[in-house]
Amino acid sequence: MPPLGLTTHLRVFIDPDLLQYDEVWAAAGAWHDVFGIEPHELVEASEGLVVELKEG
């Protein structure tokens, strides 16, 4: 599921481990619908919630 451009507002959860990278890649379901973005910009643009979801 793409993190942006949804017609319905959905809660987006972002793994805090992504914040350590200069750039991450997000996709929208097809090989040509991929884009690089700085993690903090992804959080802001998606209105995502950075939260630890993994166990251990």
ZABAVO-217001 format. One record per residue (C-alpha): residue in three letters; x, y, z. Coordinates in pm, whole numbers, plus 50000, padded with zeros to 5 digits. Example, Ala and Ser with C-alpha at 12.3 -4.5 7.8 and 13.67 -1.06 7.14 Angstrom:
2
ALA512304955050780 SER513674989450714 
This chain:
56
MET500005000050000 PRO501435033949914 PRO502055057450206 LEU500695087950020 GLY497855098449793 LEU495125077549950 THR491535088749890 THR490585077750243 HIS492585088750546 LEU494265058150693 ARG496655056450986 VAL500195051250860 PHE502715034851093 ILE506425040151032 ASP509155018451179 PRO511605040151375 ASP514505020151226 LEU513835038250895 LEU514835071351051 GLN518505060851054 TYR518745062750673 ASP519345092850453 GLU516825079950200 VAL514195052550192 TRP512165039649899 ALA508395038049896 ALA506245021049635 ALA502705021949505 GLY502274986749376 ALA504054987249040 TRP507744986748946 HIS507565021648796 ASP505715036749093 VAL508685038849329 PHE510265069749479 GLY513075078449713 ILE512365101450006 GLU514075112750326 PRO512475094650621 HIS511465126250807 GLU509755138850489 LEU507885105750462 VAL506665109550820 GLU505475144950751 ALA503925138350410 SER502085106850520 GLU501135121050860 GLY502595088250982 LEU503055077351339 VAL506565065351420 VAL506055035451648 GLU507915004051745 LEU505814974651627 LYS508244945351631 GLU508624921651921 GLY511814917552117 
